[in-house]
């Protein structure tokens, strides 16, 4: 009974993560359109996220002290995400269409399903790979345009950096969740990530800070990215991974573009076409397959 409750909580958490992750693209896009530099956006959201989590964990008495032997693992975690991942994704988007980028990023769950068993041992779960592969096809259908996929080699290389960083992050997340709570891991990840971005901010963005348009909408978007995304969504991802598994929750990254599509449609930025509806249904089918088939197989073996 308790196990079923933990699984349910894990799925609720990862669904909320997918929603927040999808909406975060709209908040980031608005900031970029208002000429906020990438390093400034990422640094501010990490500082806000770290401050929020550390305060909440301290007040609740749930902040765990980092062991010295785990410092390197935390640094490696933050090096993957947020440091290298955001550099690869955000700068890669400057050279490629969003459609092409979404397909590359959708490869993450497929590769994570292979990477975790290879690093930590165990069998590669066919249902996870199949489900991730099907959802990748759905992402491709949603993203494909009449002009095909346009990309620059520089953009492709940067997106491959983001892809590798995400896999690297998931590998170290699996290790750290065995010793720490999900939100403690997220808090330290935000702190270390902010420290890593600080030199880049001073080198490239610092002189522009005074000339930025610090209107209410921009401050609101930064607060949303910091509290709801850097603290909330990353924390929920780690929490769900602890309840389920890193391989299973990583597939929900492919559900985020669905939220992005519907958010864009509701804001009048895009039209909901038949192709997008078909793509959404295929992505959902892939995610369900990756979770449901494996769950049924586990129960059958148990019996």
N, C-alpha and C positions, 0 to 999 in steps of 0.2 A: 504493500500500500504506500509506504513512504517512498519507495523507489519510483512508483508511478507518479507520485506527486512531484518529485524532483524532476522527472522527465517533462512533465507538463509545465512546470515553472521554467525549465530550460527552453522549451519551445516558445513560450510566451515572451521570454527575454530576447531570444534571437529574432522574433518577428518584430518586436519594437525596435531592435537594432537596425533591421533592414529598412524600416520606415524612416528612422532618423538619418541613416546613411544616405538614403535616396533624396531626402529633402535637403541635406547638407549641400548638394551640388547647386541648388537654387540660391542658397545664401552665399556660397562662395562666388558664384557667377555674378551676383549683384555687386559684391565688393570689388571684383576685378573690373567690372564695367564702370565703377566709380574711381578707377585708377589706384586702388590699393595694391601695393606690390605683394608678390607671393610670400616672401620671407616675413613680411610684416603681419600678414594674415595668419600664417601658421604659428609664428612666435606668440602673438597675442592670444590665440585660441588655446595654445598649450599652457601659457601662464594662467589663464582663467581656469582652465580645466584642472590644472595641478592645485591651485589655491582652493578651488571648490571642494575637490576630493579630500585633500589633506585636512581641511577644516572639518568636513563632515565626518571623516573617519576618526579624527582626534576627539571630537565632541561625543561621538558614539562609543568611544573606547575600543574601536576595532582596527586602529592603525597598527600594523605589525612592523617591527623593527627589521630592517634589511640586514641579513647576515653578511659579514665581510666576504665570505666565500662565494656569495651569489652576486656580488657587484658586477663582475665581468659579464655574467649572463644577462643582467638587467641592461648593461650598456649595449650588448649585442642585440637585445630585444628592441631597444629604442633606436639603434642604428638602422634596423630594418624598417620599423614603423615607430614613429612618424618620419624620421629623418630622410632616408633614401627614398622611401615610397612617395612622399609628397613632392620631392624634387623631380623624380621620374614622371609622376602622373601630371602634376601641374605644368611643368615646363614642356613635357611631351605634347600636351594639348595645344601648345602654341604652333606646332608643326603638322598636326593631323586633325582630321575631322573627328567630332565626338563619337560618331558611329564606329569608326575604326578603333578608337581608343577603348570603347566599351567592350568590343570583341576580345581585344588583347587582355584586358583586365578580367574578363570572364573566364580566362584560362586558369586563374588562380585556384579555384576549387579542384579542378582536374589534377593539377600538379601537386597540390597539398595532399590529395588522396593517395598519391604515390610516395611523396616525400616523407610523411610521418612514419609509415611502416618501414621504409628503408633506413631511417635514422634510428628508430627505437625498436625495431623488430616487429614481427607480426605479419599477418597476411594482408595483401591489398584487397580491399572489399570491392567486389565487382559491381554491386548495386550503387555504391557511392560514385564510382567512376562512370557508370552508365548514366546515372541521374545527372551528374555534372556535365557530361557530354551532351545530353539532350537539352539541358538548359542553355548550353553554349550555342546550340543551333537556334534556339528561340531568341537569344540575344542578337544573333546574326540577322535573323529575319526582321526583328524590330529595328535594327540599325541600318540595314541595307537601303540604299537609295538608288534612284534611276541612274545616277552617275557612278555607281559602284563605290568602292572604298578609296578615298584619296589620302595618300600619306607621303611624308618626307622621311628619308632614311634616318635623319636626326631624331624625328619624333618616334620612329619605331624603336631605336636604340634606347631612348629615354623611357619608353613604356616597358621595354624588356627589363630595364633597371628596376622599375616599380614592381614588375612581376616577380623578379628574383627577391626583392626586398620583402614582399608580402609572404613568400614561402619561408624565407629566413625568419621572419617575425613569428609565424605560426609554429615553427620548430622550437624556438626558445620559449614561446608561450606555453607549449605543452609541458616543458620541463619545469617552469616556474610555478605553474598552477598546482603542482604536486606538493609545494611547500608553503604557498601563500594564498591569501584570499584574492578573488578576482579584482576587487576594487583597489586593494593595496598594490597589486601589480600594475594596474592602470595609473595610479597616482605616481608611482616612481617612474613609470615610462614617460609620463607627461613632464615630470621635473627634468629628467635626463635629456629628453628630446628638446626641451626649451633651452637648456644649456648648450646643446649642439647647434641650435639655430641662432644663438645670440651673436657669435662672430659674423655670420653671414648677414644678419640684420644690420650690424654696425658698418660692415664693408659696403653693402649694396643699397640699403634702404634708409638708413638713419637720416640722411640729409633731406629726404622727401617728407618726413613725418609731419613737419610743420605746415606743409602746403596741402596736405590731404583734406578732403571734405569730411570733417568729423560731424556729420549730421546725425540726427537721432536714429534714422533707419540703418546707417552703417554701424553705429554702436550696438544697436539691437541685434543685427546679424552676427557681429563678433561675439556677443554674449551667448547667442544661441549656439554658435559653433563651439564655443568654449565649454559651456555647461552641458548642453544636450548632446554634443558630438564627441569632443575630446574626452570629457568625463563620462557622460551618460552612455553613448553608443559603444565606445571602446570597453567601458566597464561591463556593459550587458553582454558584449561579445565574449569577453573572458569568462563571465559568470556562466553563460550558456555552455561554453566549451568545457567548463568544469563539471557541469551537470550531464552533458551529453558526450561530446568528443570534439577535438579540434577539426577532424576531417568532416564530421557531419555538419557542424555549424558554418564552416567555411563556404559551403554551397549556398547558404543564404545571402552571400554577397551578390549572387546573380539575381536575387529578388529585388535588390535595391533599384536597378534601372526601371522596374515596373512602377515603383513609387515615383521616380523622377518623371516618367512619362505622364502619369495621371496628375502630378503636381503641375507640370508644364501645361497640360490641357486645361486644368482648372484656372490657371493664371492667364490663359489666352495666348500662351507662347507657342503652342503646337496644336495640331488637329489630330483627333483620334481616328486613325485610318484602319481599314480592314486588316492590312498587313501587320500593324502594331497589335491589334487584338489577337491575331493568330500567334504572333511572337510571344505575347504575354501568356497565353494558354499553354504553349509549349514549355516555357520557362517554369510555370507552376507545375506542370506534369513532371518535369525533370526533377524538381525539388522534392515533390511528393514521392516519386519513385526512389530517390536516394535515401529517404528516411523510412518510408513505409515498408518497402521490400526487405530491408535489412532488419527492421524491427520484427517482422513476421518470421523471418528466418531464425532470429535469436530465440523467439518464443518456442518455435518448433523444435529446435535443438535442446532447449531446456526441458521440454516435455519428454 
